[in-house]
Amino acid sequence: MTDNTTDDLPLAAEFPPAQEEQWRKLVDGVLKGAPFEKRLVTKTYDGLAIDPLYARKADARPVAARALGTPWSIMQRVDHPDPAAANAQALNDLENGATGLSLVLAGAVGAYGYGLADDTAIARALTDVYLDAGIALDIDAGAQGEAAARAIVALVNRRAIAAGAADVSFGLDPIGAAAAAGGSAEPWQSLAARFSATVVDLRDQGFRGPFAAADGRIVHNAGGSEAQELAFVLAVAIQYLRTLEAGGVPLETARAMIAFRLAADTDQFLTIAKFRALRKLWARVQDACGLAPAAAFVTAETAWRMMAKRDPYVNMLRTTIAVVSAGLGGADAVSALPFTLALGLPDAFARRIARNTQLVLLEESNLARVSDPAAGSGAIEDLTERLCHAAWRQFQEVEQAGGAFAALEQGLIQQKVSAVRAEREKAVARRKDALTGTSDFPDLAEAPIAVLDVAPVVAPPYPIATAFAPLASIRLAEPFEALRDASDAVLAQTGARPKIFLANLGNLADFTARATFAKNFFEAGGIEAVTNDGFASLAEMLAAFQASGAKLACICSSDEVYASDAVAVAQALKVARARLALAGRPDNSEQELRNAGIEFFIFAGCDVLDSLRKIREALPTDAR
């Protein structure tokens, strides 16, 4: 047998090297005069252009993150309001692969309607959880942060555990709590003094920390951009750094007392770049402080704003992409939200999926084996670098305002986040940002999903002396879900959903594309589309419309068929008392079509939410 193991067989060696100019020439031929920048270059909500093609960055160096080959911690939520039930869930999670617990108290940034009522529930929730056995514990307590820290200290002392043996990230974040609540109980000077004293006390008792958290989820949940999230956590971390230094903690010690939390979502490249950018930004801060940069501790949580109530199984896919992105971006710990959390408190199955998603990625896909696998990727390196610059500019604006807390008091951060949120909501309304299963490809016949029969928790009152606009959390799917909820209410009351009859004209080839578009369009708003394979005559169509029981009709076909038949069909359907829509962008014949009875035009790029709301208003009151 011939040994060919040393043969030089480079892939595609018979082809000459390709040049970007050659590729651009081929692309221009396909675009046929359309602008390259408009068709193939996209922009982020920070205005960063993303090109379709990048060269490899050969001189790139890996961004320092987790230790080489080390898996991230698999964090599972402890958020059941009943501490005994929360304890049972935590023990089950730890027995089945979780390596850490995220202890969520009611009213915290990551509570999402649930959580332990207060610090008195912590000890019961952690019964039989061995805090000195290498289990990571992350505290997400919001305004109850200091009380939660005291509860952990008391528990460790009661169990006679050495404080340094417990792996606890205390998550103290008075600025984040104030940003989410829309104010604080005390001026910053008082909050800062208490914060510094608490951190120093925890350190003096022997805990390793980190003790403080700069939490970007607040901005992300409110609809903010990647650069805004990074600028916020950087500004908060630096304000904590200065506070600790003023409290007598050397900067070299203080920097390790601060951890970061970021959201991870379905934009995998931007998420990877964001996590990498954070580490580069924090290294820049340390360098400016005269310190040799050390890697920060970064926790990821899959994004709340991307979660949907409708077709919630799609949330599994969203969460998987987010976990992959956070892991590849170098997160030290990852918490995956269970796929049913938007519907209610998740059951054992949803928690198991959240846990096993990470286990598969770590133990079967070996995702943590390579340190910074994105290093050298032209696209991600470029995104990382430009995110750093964009975030640094916004961070400097916050600094000029007097720091993170002062910028919140002045409304600077809220105004910027609100502007991006408005752009994002507009993109969702127009389906530019698609929500599969909600705004796109809805399933009106989806089966109910089980969640635990536990009522949402009312967070303890948070007294506010210094008030400002809150960074309130949103879910992007909520406006479409409201329309679906209204449809469900009509179904429960009358036994039928609101309907729209698709008046398909011509042959299958003429109407299929627009009929499919119309079906998805209307059903995203809970209006059931009554479709068909077309009709042999106008009389047959009118009979089918009458038999459907629908009060609405949408004409669907090609532009050519519209030119010859749309006016006559619209006039006939109007006589039959139909409120009318037409699938297609109106052209020079719009006024003629409106005169014939067409009230609504639906097309790609229109404001879907606004159209659906207006179309629902055209229904009889009892069918809305």
FIDOGU-554119 format. One record per residue (C-alpha): x, y, z. Coordinates in nm, 2 decimals. Layout:
<recs>
- X;Y;Z
...
</recs>
This chain:
<recs>
- 0.00;0.00;0.00
- 0.13;0.34;-0.09
- 0.17;0.59;0.19
- 0.01;0.91;0.08
- 0.00;1.07;0.43
- 0.26;1.33;0.33
- 0.12;1.42;-0.01
- 0.06;1.79;-0.05
- -0.31;1.82;-0.15
- -0.42;2.17;-0.07
- -0.79;2.23;-0.12
- -0.87;2.39;-0.46
- -0.50;2.40;-0.56
- -0.60;2.38;-0.93
- -0.78;2.71;-0.91
- -0.60;3.05;-0.93
- -0.62;3.27;-0.62
- -0.94;3.47;-0.60
- -0.94;3.84;-0.56
- -1.20;4.06;-0.40
- -1.22;4.26;-0.72
- -1.33;3.95;-0.91
- -1.60;3.88;-0.65
- -1.73;4.24;-0.66
- -1.76;4.22;-1.04
- -1.97;3.90;-1.01
- -2.18;4.06;-0.74
- -2.24;4.37;-0.95
- -2.37;4.15;-1.23
- -2.63;4.00;-0.99
- -2.73;4.33;-0.84
- -2.80;4.47;-1.19
- -2.73;4.83;-1.09
- -2.88;4.82;-0.74
- -2.65;4.99;-0.49
- -2.41;4.75;-0.32
- -2.43;4.94;0.01
- -2.81;4.92;0.03
- -2.85;4.55;-0.08
- -2.55;4.38;0.09
- -2.43;4.61;0.37
- -2.64;4.60;0.69
- -2.62;4.82;0.99
- -2.65;4.76;1.36
- -2.86;4.97;1.60
- -2.53;5.15;1.68
- -2.50;5.25;1.31
- -2.20;5.01;1.26
- -2.19;4.88;0.90
- -2.15;4.50;0.85
- -2.00;4.41;0.51
- -2.08;4.08;0.33
- -1.72;3.98;0.30
- -1.41;4.02;0.52
- -1.05;3.91;0.49
- -0.89;3.71;0.77
- -0.71;3.92;1.03
- -0.38;3.74;1.04
- -0.22;3.94;1.32
- -0.51;3.90;1.57
- -0.45;3.78;1.92
- -0.70;3.59;2.14
- -0.88;3.80;2.39
- -0.80;3.68;2.74
- -1.11;3.52;2.90
- -1.17;3.18;3.07
- -0.87;2.97;3.13
- -0.78;2.76;2.83
- -1.01;2.46;2.79
- -1.21;2.55;3.10
- -1.59;2.51;3.07
- -1.82;2.79;3.17
- -2.03;2.74;3.48
- -2.39;2.62;3.40
- -2.61;2.84;3.62
- -2.96;2.74;3.70
- -3.22;2.98;3.83
- -3.35;2.95;4.19
- -3.67;3.16;4.15
- -3.96;2.97;4.29
- -4.15;3.19;4.54
- -4.19;2.89;4.77
- -3.84;2.83;4.92
- -3.90;2.46;4.98
- -4.00;2.41;4.61
- -3.70;2.63;4.51
- -3.47;2.40;4.71
- -3.61;2.09;4.55
- -3.55;2.24;4.21
- -3.20;2.35;4.30
- -3.10;2.01;4.43
- -3.24;1.84;4.12
- -3.05;2.08;3.89
- -2.72;2.02;4.08
- -2.77;1.64;4.07
- -2.83;1.66;3.69
- -2.54;1.86;3.56
- -2.57;2.22;3.68
- -2.25;2.36;3.83
- -2.40;2.67;3.98
- -2.71;2.84;4.10
- -2.84;3.19;4.03
- -3.03;3.30;4.34
- -3.31;3.53;4.22
- -3.50;3.75;4.46
- -3.83;3.92;4.37
- -3.79;4.25;4.21
- -3.44;4.18;4.09
- -3.34;4.27;3.73
- -3.35;3.90;3.63
- -3.67;3.81;3.83
- -3.92;3.84;3.54
- -4.22;3.82;3.77
- -4.09;3.55;4.01
- -3.82;3.50;4.27
- -3.77;3.44;4.64
- -3.98;3.68;4.84
- -3.69;3.82;5.05
- -3.36;3.73;5.22
- -3.53;3.52;5.48
- -3.61;3.26;5.22
- -3.24;3.21;5.12
- -3.14;2.97;5.39
- -3.44;2.74;5.32
- -3.38;2.75;4.94
- -3.02;2.64;4.99
- -3.09;2.35;5.23
- -2.85;2.06;5.16
- -2.66;2.27;4.90
- -2.29;2.24;4.99
- -2.15;2.58;4.95
- -1.80;2.46;5.00
- -1.82;2.19;4.73
- -1.73;2.40;4.44
- -2.08;2.51;4.35
- -2.09;2.86;4.21
- -2.36;3.09;4.36
- -2.46;3.41;4.19
- -2.69;3.65;4.38
- -2.94;3.85;4.18
- -3.12;4.05;4.45
- -3.16;4.40;4.31
- -3.25;4.65;4.59
- -3.23;4.36;4.84
- -2.87;4.31;4.77
- -2.73;4.40;5.11
- -2.99;4.19;5.29
- -2.92;3.90;5.07
- -2.55;3.93;5.14
- -2.61;3.93;5.52
- -2.83;3.62;5.47
- -2.54;3.44;5.29
- -2.29;3.54;5.56
- -2.52;3.41;5.83
- -2.58;3.09;5.65
- -2.20;3.03;5.60
- -2.13;3.11;5.97
- -2.41;2.88;6.09
- -2.27;2.60;5.89
- -1.92;2.67;6.01
- -1.79;2.70;5.65
- -1.47;2.89;5.58
- -1.58;3.20;5.40
- -1.31;3.16;5.14
- -1.43;2.81;5.06
- -1.77;2.94;4.93
- -1.78;3.05;4.56
- -2.02;3.34;4.59
- -2.07;3.63;4.35
- -2.27;3.87;4.57
- -2.40;4.09;4.29
- -2.42;4.41;4.48
- -2.55;4.67;4.23
- -2.72;4.98;4.38
- -2.68;5.17;4.06
- -2.85;4.90;3.85
- -3.13;4.86;4.11
- -3.19;5.23;4.09
- -3.18;5.23;3.71
- -3.44;4.95;3.69
- -3.67;5.10;3.96
- -3.65;5.46;3.84
- -3.49;5.61;4.14
- -3.31;5.54;4.47
- -3.40;5.55;4.84
- -3.09;5.76;4.91
- -2.86;6.01;4.73
- -2.56;5.85;4.57
- -2.32;5.96;4.84
- -2.52;5.76;5.10
- -2.56;5.46;4.87
- -2.19;5.47;4.79
- -2.08;5.47;5.15
- -2.30;5.17;5.23
- -2.19;4.99;4.92
- -1.82;5.03;5.00
- -1.87;4.94;5.37
- -2.06;4.62;5.27
- -1.79;4.51;5.02
- -1.51;4.58;5.27
- -1.69;4.39;5.54
- -1.74;4.08;5.31
- -1.38;4.09;5.21
- -1.27;4.12;5.58
- -1.47;3.82;5.67
- -1.28;3.61;5.41
- -1.51;3.59;5.11
- -1.34;3.59;4.78
- -1.60;3.77;4.58
- -1.66;3.92;4.34
- -1.89;4.14;4.54
- -2.03;4.40;4.30
- -2.19;4.35;3.96
- -2.21;4.59;3.66
- -2.53;4.46;3.50
- -2.58;4.53;3.13
- -2.91;4.33;3.12
- -3.08;4.65;3.24
- -3.00;4.83;2.92
- -3.05;4.52;2.70
- -3.39;4.44;2.85
- -3.50;4.80;2.79
- -3.43;4.77;2.42
- -3.08;4.92;2.41
- -2.80;4.86;2.17
- -2.48;4.66;2.22
- -2.26;4.98;2.25
- -2.51;5.12;2.50
- -2.50;4.81;2.71
- -2.12;4.81;2.71
- -2.10;5.18;2.79
- -2.34;5.14;3.08
- -2.15;4.85;3.24
- -1.82;5.02;3.19
- -1.95;5.34;3.36
- -2.11;5.15;3.65
- -1.79;4.94;3.70
- -1.57;5.25;3.71
- -1.81;5.43;3.95
- -1.78;5.12;4.18
- -1.40;5.12;4.13
- -1.38;5.48;4.24
- -1.61;5.42;4.54
- -1.40;5.13;4.66
- -1.08;5.32;4.62
- -1.23;5.61;4.82
- -1.32;5.35;5.08
- -0.95;5.25;5.12
- -0.94;4.95;4.88
- -0.64;4.96;4.65
- -0.73;4.96;4.28
- -0.55;4.64;4.22
- -0.77;4.47;4.48
- -1.09;4.66;4.39
- -1.09;4.56;4.02
- -1.13;4.19;4.12
- -1.42;4.28;4.34
- -1.63;4.38;4.04
- -1.80;4.13;3.80
- -2.00;4.19;3.48
- -2.34;4.07;3.36
- -2.43;4.08;2.99
- -2.73;3.96;2.79
- -2.68;3.72;2.51
- -2.93;3.71;2.22
- -2.99;3.56;1.88
- -2.76;3.79;1.69
- -2.47;3.55;1.74
- -2.19;3.76;1.58
- -2.28;4.07;1.76
- -2.31;3.88;2.09
- -1.97;3.72;2.04
- -1.82;4.06;1.96
- -1.99;4.23;2.25
- -1.85;3.98;2.51
- -1.50;4.02;2.35
- -1.53;4.40;2.34
- -1.61;4.41;2.71
- -1.29;4.24;2.80
- -1.09;4.47;2.58
- -1.26;4.78;2.73
- -1.20;4.66;3.08
- -0.84;4.59;3.00
- -0.81;4.95;2.87
- -0.95;5.08;3.19
- -0.70;4.88;3.40
- -0.42;5.00;3.18
- -0.53;5.36;3.24
- -0.52;5.29;3.61
- -0.16;5.18;3.57
- -0.24;4.81;3.63
- -0.14;4.51;3.42
- -0.48;4.40;3.28
- -0.64;4.09;3.44
- -0.94;3.91;3.29
- -1.28;4.02;3.43
- -1.54;3.77;3.55
- -1.83;3.79;3.31
- -2.17;3.62;3.35
- -2.41;3.58;3.06
- -2.79;3.54;3.07
- -2.99;3.46;2.76
- -3.19;3.77;2.67
- -3.54;3.83;2.82
- -3.65;4.07;2.54
- -3.62;3.79;2.27
- -3.85;3.55;2.46
- -4.20;3.50;2.32
- -4.52;3.35;2.46
- -4.64;3.23;2.12
- -4.48;2.91;1.97
- -4.25;2.91;2.27
- -4.06;2.61;2.15
- -3.88;2.86;1.92
- -3.74;3.00;2.24
- -3.53;2.68;2.27
- -3.36;2.77;1.94
- -3.31;3.13;2.04
- -3.16;3.03;2.37
- -2.93;2.78;2.21
- -2.79;3.04;1.97
- -2.75;3.28;2.27
- -2.56;3.02;2.48
- -2.33;2.94;2.19
- -2.26;3.30;2.14
- -2.19;3.37;2.51
- -1.97;3.06;2.53
- -1.77;3.14;2.22
- -1.74;3.50;2.34
- -1.57;3.39;2.66
- -1.84;3.41;2.93
- -1.73;3.25;3.26
- -2.09;3.16;3.36
- -2.41;3.12;3.16
- -2.77;3.12;3.27
- -3.02;3.00;3.01
- -3.37;3.12;3.06
- -3.62;2.83;3.04
- -3.82;2.84;2.72
- -4.16;2.89;2.89
- -4.06;3.18;3.13
- -4.26;3.44;2.94
- -4.57;3.22;3.00
- -4.52;3.16;3.37
- -4.30;2.99;3.62
- -4.13;2.70;3.42
- -4.18;2.34;3.51
- -3.93;2.06;3.55
- -3.92;1.99;3.17
- -3.84;2.35;3.08
- -3.57;2.37;3.34
- -3.42;2.04;3.22
- -3.41;2.18;2.86
- -3.23;2.49;2.98
- -2.98;2.29;3.17
- -2.92;2.02;2.90
- -2.88;2.28;2.63
- -2.56;2.38;2.80
- -2.46;2.03;2.88
- -2.48;1.92;2.52
- -2.29;2.23;2.40
- -2.01;2.17;2.65
- -1.99;1.79;2.68
- -2.09;1.67;2.34
- -2.00;1.97;2.12
- -1.69;2.06;2.32
- -1.76;2.43;2.27
- -1.53;2.54;2.55
- -1.22;2.35;2.42
- -1.08;2.64;2.22
- -0.99;2.97;2.37
- -1.15;3.26;2.18
- -1.23;3.07;1.86
- -1.34;3.40;1.70
- -0.99;3.54;1.71
- -0.87;3.62;1.35
- -1.22;3.62;1.20
- -1.23;3.94;0.99
- -1.59;4.01;1.06
- -1.59;3.95;1.43
- -1.26;4.12;1.49
- -1.39;4.43;1.30
- -1.72;4.42;1.50
- -1.53;4.39;1.82
- -1.31;4.68;1.75
- -1.58;4.91;1.63
- -1.80;4.82;1.93
- -1.51;4.91;2.15
- -1.49;5.25;1.99
- -1.87;5.31;1.99
- -1.90;5.21;2.35
- -1.60;5.41;2.46
- -1.75;5.73;2.30
- -2.08;5.67;2.48
- -1.90;5.59;2.81
- -1.71;5.93;2.78
- -2.05;6.11;2.75
- -2.16;5.94;3.07
- -1.83;6.04;3.24
- -1.88;6.40;3.13
- -2.22;6.39;3.29
- -2.06;6.30;3.62
- -2.07;5.92;3.60
- -2.34;5.65;3.57
- -2.56;5.76;3.86
- -2.56;6.13;3.76
- -2.63;6.04;3.40
- -2.93;5.84;3.51
- -3.05;6.14;3.72
- -3.02;6.36;3.42
- -3.20;6.11;3.19
- -2.90;6.09;2.95
- -2.89;5.71;2.95
- -3.26;5.67;2.93
- -3.30;5.90;2.64
- -3.04;5.72;2.43
- -3.18;5.38;2.51
- -3.54;5.50;2.44
- -3.44;5.62;2.10
- -3.29;5.28;2.01
- -3.59;5.10;2.16
- -3.82;5.30;1.93
- -3.62;5.20;1.63
- -3.62;4.84;1.74
- -4.00;4.84;1.79
- -4.05;5.00;1.45
- -3.84;4.72;1.29
- -4.04;4.46;1.47
- -4.37;4.62;1.37
- -4.26;4.61;1.00
- -4.12;4.26;1.04
- -3.77;4.38;0.94
- -3.67;4.21;1.27
- -3.87;3.89;1.24
- -4.00;3.70;1.54
- -4.05;3.34;1.42
- -4.38;3.20;1.55
- -4.51;3.54;1.65
- -4.48;3.80;1.37
- -4.38;3.54;1.11
- -4.51;3.19;1.05
- -4.77;3.20;1.34
- -4.96;2.88;1.44
- -5.31;2.97;1.54
- -5.37;2.60;1.64
- -5.07;2.57;1.87
- -5.13;2.36;2.18
- -5.12;2.51;2.53
- -4.78;2.49;2.71
- -4.76;2.37;3.07
- -4.62;2.60;3.34
- -4.64;2.58;3.71
- -4.96;2.71;3.87
- -4.78;2.98;4.07
- -4.89;3.34;4.07
- -4.63;3.61;3.99
- -4.46;3.77;4.29
- -4.52;4.13;4.39
- -4.17;4.27;4.48
- -4.13;4.44;4.81
- -4.19;4.81;4.80
- -3.88;5.01;4.71
- -3.89;5.36;4.86
- -3.77;5.62;4.62
- -3.64;5.96;4.74
- -3.45;6.05;4.42
- -3.67;5.97;4.12
- -3.59;5.95;3.75
- -3.72;5.76;3.45
- -3.67;5.39;3.48
- -3.50;5.16;3.23
- -3.81;4.94;3.21
- -3.78;4.60;3.05
- -3.97;4.49;2.74
- -4.02;4.18;2.53
- -4.03;4.25;2.16
- -4.31;4.01;2.09
- -4.56;4.18;2.33
- -4.75;4.39;2.07
- -4.82;4.09;1.85
- -4.91;3.88;2.15
- -5.17;4.14;2.26
- -5.34;4.09;1.92
- -5.33;3.71;1.96
- -5.47;3.74;2.31
- -5.76;3.94;2.18
- -5.82;3.68;1.92
- -5.82;3.40;2.19
- -6.07;3.60;2.39
- -6.31;3.62;2.09
- -6.26;3.24;2.03
- -6.35;3.17;2.39
- -6.66;3.39;2.38
- -6.80;3.30;2.04
- -6.63;2.97;1.94
- -6.46;3.12;1.64
- -6.17;3.36;1.57
- -6.20;3.67;1.36
- -6.17;3.56;1.00
- -6.05;3.70;0.67
- -6.14;3.54;0.34
- -5.86;3.52;0.08
- -6.01;3.62;-0.26
- -5.75;3.44;-0.47
- -5.77;3.54;-0.84
- -5.63;3.36;-1.14
- -5.42;3.05;-1.15
- -5.21;2.91;-0.86
- -4.90;3.07;-1.00
- -5.07;3.40;-0.99
- -5.19;3.41;-0.63
- -4.98;3.16;-0.43
- -4.70;3.39;-0.32
- -4.93;3.67;-0.21
- -5.19;3.44;-0.06
- -4.91;3.28;0.15
- -4.79;3.62;0.25
- -5.14;3.73;0.34
- -5.21;3.42;0.55
- -4.90;3.48;0.76
- -4.97;3.85;0.78
- -5.32;3.82;0.92
- -5.26;3.52;1.14
- -4.98;3.71;1.32
- -5.26;3.93;1.45
- -5.49;3.64;1.53
- -5.71;3.68;1.23
- -5.77;3.34;1.08
- -5.72;3.33;0.70
- -5.98;3.12;0.50
- -5.78;3.02;0.20
- -5.86;2.82;-0.12
- -5.73;2.72;-0.46
- -5.89;2.99;-0.66
- -6.23;3.01;-0.83
- -6.37;2.94;-1.17
- -6.60;3.24;-1.16
- -6.68;3.55;-0.96
- -7.01;3.40;-0.86
- -6.83;3.10;-0.71
- -6.60;3.33;-0.52
- -6.89;3.53;-0.38
- -7.06;3.21;-0.27
- -6.75;3.09;-0.09
- -6.71;3.43;0.08
- -7.07;3.41;0.21
- -7.02;3.05;0.33
- -6.70;3.14;0.51
- -6.87;3.36;0.77
- -6.59;3.62;0.73
- -6.65;3.99;0.75
- -6.32;4.07;0.59
- -6.17;3.98;0.25
- -5.83;4.02;0.10
- -5.77;4.01;-0.27
- -5.46;3.81;-0.37
- -5.30;3.78;-0.71
- -5.03;3.91;-0.94
- -5.01;4.27;-1.06
- -5.12;4.16;-1.41
- -5.44;4.00;-1.27
- -5.50;4.31;-1.05
- -5.49;4.53;-1.36
- -5.76;4.34;-1.53
- -5.98;4.20;-1.25
- -5.92;4.37;-0.91
- -6.17;4.66;-0.95
- -6.46;4.44;-1.05
- -6.39;4.18;-0.78
- -6.36;4.45;-0.52
- -6.69;4.61;-0.62
- -6.86;4.27;-0.60
- -6.72;4.19;-0.26
- -6.81;4.53;-0.13
- -7.17;4.47;-0.24
- -7.15;4.14;-0.04
- -7.07;4.36;0.26
- -6.70;4.27;0.29
- -6.44;4.51;0.43
- -6.16;4.48;0.19
- -5.78;4.45;0.18
- -5.54;4.39;-0.11
- -5.21;4.20;-0.09
- -4.96;4.42;-0.28
- -4.80;4.76;-0.27
- -5.04;5.02;-0.42
- -4.93;5.18;-0.74
- -5.08;5.43;-0.98
- -5.42;5.26;-0.96
- -5.45;5.31;-0.58
- -5.72;5.57;-0.60
- -5.92;5.36;-0.84
- -5.89;5.06;-0.61
- -5.99;5.26;-0.31
- -6.30;5.39;-0.50
- -6.39;5.03;-0.57
- -6.38;4.95;-0.19
- -6.02;4.86;-0.10
- -5.95;5.01;0.24
- -5.62;4.84;0.33
- -5.31;4.75;0.14
- -5.06;4.50;0.29
- -4.71;4.45;0.15
- -4.36;4.37;0.26
- -4.22;4.66;0.46
- -4.55;4.81;0.57
- -4.63;4.87;0.93
- -4.78;4.53;1.01
- -4.89;4.61;1.36
- -5.06;4.93;1.26
- -5.23;4.76;0.97
- -5.35;4.47;1.18
- -5.49;4.70;1.45
- -5.68;4.91;1.19
- -5.81;4.60;1.02
- -5.93;4.46;1.35
- -6.11;4.78;1.41
- -6.30;4.72;1.09
- -6.46;4.41;1.24
- -6.79;4.41;1.43
- -6.74;4.49;1.80
- -6.81;4.13;1.92
- -6.55;3.99;1.67
- -6.25;4.20;1.78
</recs>
